[in-house]
Amino acid sequence: MNLCLIPDCLHQNPTTVNFCEQCGAKLLLQDRYRALKVIGQGGFGKTFLARDEGKPSQPYCVIKQFLPINQDPTYLEKAAKSFKLEAERLERLGDYPQIPVLLAYCHQEGRQYLVQEYINGKNLAQELADHGIFNGRDIRNLLLDILPILDFIHSKQVIHRDIKPENIIRRIGDEKLFLVDFGAAKEFNQSIIGYTSGVIGTAQYAAPEQLRGESRYSSDLYSLGVTCLYLLTNVSPFDMFSSVDNDWSWREYLATNNPVSDELGKILDKLIQQAIKKRYHFAKEVLADLNTNNQPEFIPPPPVSLRYRQETIQPIISNQEITPQNNSEEEKKELFILRIIASCITIPYGVVMILTSLVSLFSGSASLFEILIIPFLITCCAFLSKDIAKSKNRDQLLWFLLGFPFHIATVLIIACLPIKD
């Protein structure tokens, strides 16, 4: 095969010719790379499987052609810069053994192209479709293989922003995992309080802050965690997340003969925390926990078929800076002091209220019902404040204590406060 790269042509030519028989265009990119077939297409353009005829073995390679669907001039200018930045990032990151090497970046026939190493293998979504759900050992090995790659790209101030099964390829032969498709990647700019702008990525795997255009290193870790959940269950992440409870229920979707150890489960839970401060911040932190709990994962019998599971199973998302550990300790001290102050207000208030009620009861100035109804309503306000605080990720004890002396005012205040990460 010998495919023409001109978008309106794409004519299949004999392998012996160097110019398209239909449109006359040059077939070899940079007189070296010959396109064989289209293997992908997206918003930025087409991807071709090709051969590198500049090497004796003529190995396969990948040609990415910049051809965005959106032809708005403003968008085109930004997209062209982004495409070039992808090439620059690949050049900088390509010396890592599990990232495809950039072979060339060029212009031809007025279009941008980049050429990179071809990884011969299947992505994890294809593995899931072919072989079924992953077990705990598979997931542990996946994390141990991918986390060093993330640690490397983060050390180069790059956030991938599109971690998902389709972008992780297992190479045939040595079984190594490769991280591909850096088209969504973004430079980490320390000058803008630790996050990048721009909403990009795949929604069901993207971290809450990424959907708001505020990606961080931990956003990649979140996406990796969600990827693990999908591979363990073959259930859409959208179905495993409850917007009502603002929490994941992934364990409900595990096959009964495909358990996950408590240690691995805790690591996955921390990877997918909605609140940035509760999540892992760096890949090295996850690796440290994995190595601490480095006992062999239970190997279950072969999982039940996906069809059987589908029949039997009954049946997003802060503009917070990554806070160093010492700041967390200071916050705990401040919270402790606030609780003490609230207790100092609540306890005297409660004592006075009880004494007043007893005096009223024994003097006959009020009935038992009249005496009990007010404490009951006040207690309701306190518990309501606690429940609202829980839903907004605020300190429940503090707002429970404040609910007693300040009643409905406390409920109104906590109800008006924003959700805290």
C-alpha positions as CSV (number, residue, x, y, z in Angstrom):
1,M,0.0,0.0,0.0
2,N,1.1,3.6,-0.7
3,L,-1.4,6.1,0.6
4,C,-1.6,9.7,-0.6
5,L,-1.5,12.2,2.4
6,I,-3.6,14.9,0.6
7,P,-6.9,14.9,2.7
8,D,-9.2,15.3,-0.4
9,C,-7.4,12.5,-2.2
10,L,-6.2,9.6,0.0
11,H,-5.7,7.5,-3.1
12,Q,-4.1,4.1,-2.7
13,N,-1.1,3.9,-5.1
14,P,1.1,1.0,-6.1
15,T,4.1,0.6,-3.8
16,T,6.6,1.4,-6.6
17,V,5.5,5.0,-7.2
18,N,6.6,8.2,-5.4
19,F,3.9,10.5,-6.7
20,C,0.2,10.1,-6.4
21,E,-1.4,8.7,-9.6
22,Q,-4.6,10.7,-8.9
23,C,-3.5,14.1,-7.7
24,G,0.2,14.1,-8.5
25,A,1.2,15.0,-4.9
26,K,4.5,13.7,-3.4
27,L,3.9,10.5,-1.5
28,L,6.9,10.3,0.7
29,L,7.0,12.7,3.7
30,Q,10.4,14.3,3.9
31,D,11.5,11.8,1.1
32,R,11.5,9.1,3.8
33,Y,8.2,8.3,5.5
34,R,5.6,6.4,3.3
35,A,2.0,6.3,4.6
36,L,0.3,2.9,4.4
37,K,-3.1,3.3,5.9
38,V,-5.2,5.5,8.2
39,I,-5.3,4.1,11.8
40,G,-7.0,7.0,13.6
41,Q,-8.8,10.3,13.2
42,G,-9.8,13.0,15.7
43,G,-10.4,16.7,16.1
44,F,-6.8,17.6,15.3
45,G,-6.4,15.4,12.2
46,K,-5.5,12.0,10.9
47,T,-3.0,9.4,12.1
48,F,-1.3,7.0,9.6
49,L,0.6,3.8,9.9
50,A,3.8,4.4,7.8
51,R,7.2,2.9,7.0
52,D,10.5,4.7,7.7
53,E,12.4,4.1,4.4
54,G,15.4,6.0,5.7
55,K,16.4,2.9,7.7
56,P,17.6,-0.4,6.3
57,S,14.9,-2.4,8.1
58,Q,12.2,0.0,7.1
59,P,10.4,-0.2,10.5
60,Y,6.9,0.9,11.0
61,C,6.3,4.4,12.4
62,V,3.3,6.7,12.9
63,I,2.5,9.9,11.0
64,K,0.2,12.5,12.7
65,Q,-1.2,15.0,10.2
66,F,-2.5,18.3,11.5
67,L,-6.0,18.8,10.0
68,P,-8.5,20.2,12.5
69,I,-12.2,19.8,11.9
70,N,-12.8,23.3,13.3
71,Q,-11.7,25.8,10.7
72,D,-12.3,29.0,12.7
73,P,-9.2,31.2,12.2
74,T,-8.7,31.9,15.9
75,Y,-9.0,28.2,16.7
76,L,-6.7,27.2,13.9
77,E,-4.0,29.5,15.1
78,K,-4.2,28.1,18.7
79,A,-4.5,24.5,17.5
80,A,-1.4,24.8,15.2
81,K,0.6,26.1,18.1
82,S,-0.6,23.2,20.3
83,F,0.4,20.7,17.6
84,K,3.9,22.1,17.5
85,L,4.1,22.1,21.3
86,E,3.2,18.4,21.2
87,A,6.2,17.7,19.0
88,E,8.4,19.8,21.3
89,R,7.1,17.8,24.3
90,L,7.7,14.5,22.6
91,E,11.3,15.6,21.8
92,R,11.9,16.4,25.4
93,L,10.1,13.3,26.8
94,G,11.1,10.8,24.2
95,D,14.3,9.8,25.9
96,Y,12.2,7.8,28.4
97,P,12.0,4.2,27.3
98,Q,8.2,3.9,27.7
99,I,7.3,7.0,25.7
100,P,7.3,6.9,21.9
101,V,10.3,8.6,20.3
102,L,9.8,11.6,18.1
103,L,11.3,10.9,14.7
104,A,10.5,14.1,12.8
105,Y,8.5,17.3,12.8
106,C,7.9,19.0,9.4
107,H,5.7,20.9,6.9
108,Q,4.7,19.5,3.5
109,E,2.0,20.7,1.1
110,G,1.2,23.5,3.6
111,R,0.4,21.1,6.5
112,Q,2.1,20.2,9.7
113,Y,3.2,16.6,10.4
114,L,4.9,14.8,13.2
115,V,6.4,11.3,13.0
116,Q,6.9,9.1,16.0
117,E,7.9,5.6,16.9
118,Y,5.2,2.9,16.3
119,I,4.4,0.8,19.4
120,N,3.3,-2.6,18.2
121,G,0.7,-3.8,20.6
122,K,-2.8,-3.4,22.0
123,N,-4.1,-0.7,24.3
124,L,-5.7,-1.6,27.6
125,A,-9.2,-1.0,26.3
126,Q,-8.5,-3.6,23.6
127,E,-7.1,-6.0,26.2
128,L,-10.2,-5.6,28.3
129,A,-12.4,-6.4,25.3
130,D,-10.4,-9.4,24.3
131,H,-9.5,-11.0,27.7
132,G,-12.1,-9.6,30.2
133,I,-11.7,-7.7,33.4
134,F,-8.3,-7.2,35.2
135,N,-7.6,-8.7,38.6
136,G,-5.9,-7.1,41.6
137,R,-2.4,-8.4,40.5
138,D,-2.9,-6.9,37.0
139,I,-3.8,-3.5,38.5
140,R,-0.9,-3.5,40.9
141,N,1.5,-4.3,38.0
142,L,-0.2,-1.6,35.9
143,L,0.4,1.0,38.6
144,L,4.0,-0.1,39.1
145,D,4.6,0.3,35.4
146,I,2.8,3.5,34.7
147,L,3.6,5.6,37.8
148,P,7.4,5.9,37.0
149,I,6.4,7.3,33.6
150,L,4.1,9.9,35.3
151,D,6.9,10.7,37.8
152,F,9.2,11.4,34.8
153,I,6.9,13.6,32.8
154,H,5.9,15.5,35.9
155,S,9.5,16.1,36.7
156,K,9.7,17.7,33.3
157,Q,6.7,20.0,34.3
158,V,4.3,18.3,31.9
159,I,0.8,17.1,32.7
160,H,-0.6,14.5,30.3
161,R,-4.3,15.3,31.0
162,D,-5.7,12.3,29.0
163,I,-4.8,9.2,31.0
164,K,-7.3,6.4,29.9
165,P,-7.1,2.8,28.8
166,E,-6.9,3.8,25.1
167,N,-3.7,5.8,25.7
168,I,-1.8,3.0,27.4
169,I,-0.3,0.4,25.0
170,R,1.2,-2.9,26.0
171,R,4.0,-3.7,23.5
172,I,4.1,-7.2,22.1
173,G,7.2,-9.2,23.1
174,D,8.5,-7.6,26.3
175,E,5.0,-6.7,27.6
176,K,6.1,-3.1,28.5
177,L,3.4,-0.5,28.9
178,F,3.8,2.8,26.9
179,L,2.0,6.1,27.5
180,V,0.9,7.6,24.2
181,D,-1.0,10.6,22.8
182,F,0.5,13.8,24.3
183,G,-1.7,16.0,22.2
184,A,-3.7,17.0,25.3
185,A,-0.6,17.5,27.5
186,K,0.1,20.9,29.0
187,E,3.1,22.6,30.6
188,F,2.8,23.0,34.3
189,N,3.3,26.8,35.0
190,Q,4.5,27.4,38.5
191,S,3.7,31.1,38.1
192,I,-0.1,30.6,38.0
193,I,-0.5,29.1,41.5
194,G,0.2,25.5,40.5
195,Y,-2.3,24.6,37.8
196,T,-2.8,24.9,34.0
197,S,-5.8,26.3,32.3
198,G,-7.9,24.9,29.6
199,V,-10.6,22.1,29.7
200,I,-9.3,19.1,27.8
201,G,-9.2,15.3,28.2
202,T,-11.9,12.6,28.4
203,A,-14.7,13.5,30.7
204,Q,-15.3,10.2,32.4
205,Y,-11.7,9.9,33.4
206,A,-10.9,13.6,34.1
207,A,-10.5,14.9,37.6
208,P,-13.0,17.5,38.9
209,E,-10.5,20.4,38.8
210,Q,-9.5,19.4,35.2
211,L,-13.1,19.8,34.1
212,R,-12.9,23.3,35.4
213,G,-9.7,23.9,33.5
214,E,-7.3,23.7,36.4
215,S,-5.1,20.6,35.8
216,R,-2.5,19.6,38.3
217,Y,0.0,16.7,38.6
218,S,-2.6,14.9,40.8
219,S,-5.2,15.2,38.0
220,D,-3.2,12.6,36.1
221,L,-3.1,10.4,39.2
222,Y,-6.9,10.7,39.5
223,S,-7.4,9.7,35.8
224,L,-5.0,6.7,36.4
225,G,-7.1,5.6,39.4
226,V,-10.4,5.8,37.4
227,T,-8.7,3.8,34.6
228,C,-7.9,1.1,37.1
229,L,-11.6,1.0,38.3
230,Y,-12.8,0.6,34.7
231,L,-10.3,-2.2,34.0
232,L,-11.4,-4.0,37.2
233,T,-15.1,-3.8,36.5
234,N,-15.7,-3.0,32.8
235,V,-18.3,-0.5,34.0
236,S,-18.4,3.1,32.8
237,P,-16.9,5.5,35.4
238,F,-20.1,7.6,35.1
239,D,-22.1,4.6,36.4
240,M,-19.7,4.0,39.4
241,F,-19.9,7.6,40.7
242,S,-22.8,8.9,42.6
243,S,-23.4,12.6,42.2
244,V,-25.8,12.5,45.1
245,D,-23.3,11.0,47.6
246,N,-20.4,12.7,45.8
247,D,-18.5,9.4,46.1
248,W,-17.5,6.3,44.2
249,S,-19.2,2.9,44.7
250,W,-16.8,0.8,42.5
251,R,-16.7,-2.1,45.0
252,E,-20.3,-2.9,44.2
253,Y,-19.4,-3.7,40.6
254,L,-16.6,-6.1,41.4
255,A,-17.2,-9.8,40.4
256,T,-17.5,-12.0,43.5
257,N,-14.5,-14.0,42.4
258,N,-12.4,-11.0,41.6
259,P,-11.7,-9.4,45.0
260,V,-9.2,-6.5,45.6
261,S,-7.1,-6.5,48.7
262,D,-7.7,-3.9,51.4
263,E,-4.3,-2.4,50.8
264,L,-4.8,-2.0,47.1
265,G,-8.4,-0.8,47.6
266,K,-7.1,2.0,50.0
267,I,-4.6,3.1,47.4
268,L,-7.3,3.3,44.7
269,D,-9.6,5.2,47.0
270,K,-6.9,7.8,47.6
271,L,-6.2,8.1,43.9
272,I,-9.8,9.0,43.1
273,Q,-10.5,11.4,45.9
274,Q,-12.6,14.3,44.7
275,A,-10.9,16.7,47.1
276,I,-7.4,17.5,45.9
277,K,-6.0,17.7,49.5
278,K,-7.1,14.2,50.2
279,R,-5.6,12.8,47.0
280,Y,-2.1,11.7,46.2
281,H,-0.1,14.7,45.0
282,F,2.8,13.0,43.3
283,A,3.4,9.6,41.7
284,K,6.2,8.8,44.1
285,E,3.7,8.9,47.0
286,V,1.7,6.1,45.3
287,L,4.8,4.1,44.6
288,A,5.8,4.3,48.2
289,D,2.5,2.9,49.4
290,L,2.6,0.2,46.8
291,N,6.1,-0.9,47.8
292,T,5.1,-0.7,51.5
293,N,2.3,-3.2,50.8
294,N,4.2,-5.2,48.3
295,Q,2.8,-8.6,49.2
296,P,1.5,-10.7,46.3
297,E,-2.0,-9.8,45.3
298,F,-4.6,-12.6,45.7
299,I,-5.0,-14.4,42.3
300,P,-8.6,-15.4,41.9
301,P,-10.0,-18.1,39.6
302,P,-10.9,-16.9,36.1
303,P,-13.5,-14.1,36.3
304,V,-17.1,-14.8,35.4
305,S,-18.0,-13.7,31.9
306,L,-18.9,-10.1,31.2
307,R,-22.3,-11.2,29.9
308,Y,-23.0,-13.1,33.1
309,R,-21.9,-10.2,35.2
310,Q,-24.1,-7.8,33.3
311,E,-27.1,-10.1,33.9
312,T,-26.6,-10.6,37.6
313,I,-25.3,-7.2,38.8
314,Q,-28.1,-5.1,40.2
315,P,-27.6,-2.2,39.8
316,I,-18.0,15.9,38.4
317,I,-16.5,17.9,40.0
318,S,-11.3,23.1,42.9
319,N,-9.2,25.7,42.7
320,Q,-7.0,24.4,45.6
321,E,-3.3,24.6,45.8
322,I,-1.3,21.6,46.7
323,T,-0.6,22.1,50.4
324,P,2.6,20.9,52.1
325,Q,2.3,18.7,55.1
326,N,3.3,21.4,57.6
327,N,0.4,23.6,56.4
328,S,-2.0,20.6,57.0
329,E,-0.7,20.4,60.6
330,E,-1.3,24.1,61.1
331,E,-4.9,23.8,59.8
332,K,-5.5,20.9,62.3
333,K,-4.3,23.2,65.1
334,E,-6.5,26.0,64.0
335,L,-9.5,23.6,63.7
336,F,-8.8,22.3,67.2
337,I,-8.8,25.8,68.6
338,L,-12.1,26.6,66.8
339,R,-13.7,23.5,68.3
340,I,-12.5,24.5,71.8
341,I,-14.0,28.0,71.3
342,A,-17.3,26.5,70.1
343,S,-17.4,24.1,73.1
344,C,-16.8,27.1,75.4
345,I,-19.9,28.7,74.0
346,T,-22.1,25.6,73.7
347,I,-21.5,24.1,77.1
348,P,-22.4,27.2,79.2
349,Y,-25.4,27.8,76.9
350,G,-26.5,24.2,77.5
351,V,-26.1,24.4,81.3
352,V,-28.1,27.7,81.5
353,M,-30.8,26.2,79.3
354,I,-31.1,23.1,81.4
355,L,-31.3,25.1,84.7
356,T,-33.9,27.5,83.2
357,S,-36.0,24.5,82.1
358,L,-35.9,22.9,85.5
359,V,-36.8,26.1,87.2
360,S,-39.8,26.6,84.8
361,L,-40.9,23.0,85.3
362,F,-40.8,23.0,89.1
363,S,-42.4,26.5,89.4
364,G,-45.3,25.4,87.2
365,S,-44.8,28.3,84.8
366,A,-44.5,25.9,81.8
367,S,-45.7,22.5,80.8
368,L,-43.3,19.5,80.1
369,F,-44.2,19.8,76.4
370,E,-43.3,23.5,76.3
371,I,-40.0,22.8,78.1
372,L,-39.0,19.9,75.8
373,I,-40.0,21.3,72.4
374,I,-37.4,24.1,72.4
375,P,-34.4,21.8,73.1
376,F,-35.8,19.4,70.5
377,L,-35.9,22.1,67.8
378,I,-32.4,23.3,68.8
379,T,-31.0,19.8,68.6
380,C,-32.6,19.4,65.1
381,C,-30.8,22.6,64.0
382,A,-27.5,21.2,65.3
383,F,-27.8,17.9,63.5
384,L,-29.0,19.7,60.3
385,S,-25.9,21.9,60.5
386,K,-23.7,18.8,60.8
387,D,-25.3,17.1,57.8
388,I,-25.0,20.2,55.6
389,A,-21.3,20.5,56.7
390,K,-20.7,16.9,55.7
391,S,-22.1,17.5,52.2
392,K,-19.9,20.6,51.8
393,N,-16.8,18.8,53.1
394,R,-16.6,21.1,56.2
395,D,-15.8,20.1,59.7
396,Q,-18.9,18.4,61.1
397,L,-18.1,18.6,64.8
398,L,-17.5,22.4,64.7
399,W,-20.8,23.2,62.9
400,F,-22.7,20.7,65.1
401,L,-21.4,22.5,68.2
402,L,-22.3,25.9,66.7
403,G,-25.8,24.7,65.9
404,F,-26.8,24.6,69.5
405,P,-26.2,28.2,70.6
406,F,-27.0,29.8,67.2
407,H,-29.8,27.5,66.0
408,I,-31.3,28.5,62.6
409,A,-28.6,31.1,62.0
410,T,-25.9,28.4,61.9
411,V,-28.0,26.4,59.4
412,L,-28.3,29.4,57.1
413,I,-24.6,30.2,57.3
414,I,-23.3,26.7,56.5
415,A,-25.9,26.3,53.8
416,C,-24.6,29.4,52.0
417,L,-20.9,28.4,52.2
418,P,-19.3,26.9,49.1
419,I,-18.3,23.3,48.9
420,K,-14.7,23.0,50.1
421,D,-12.1,20.6,48.6
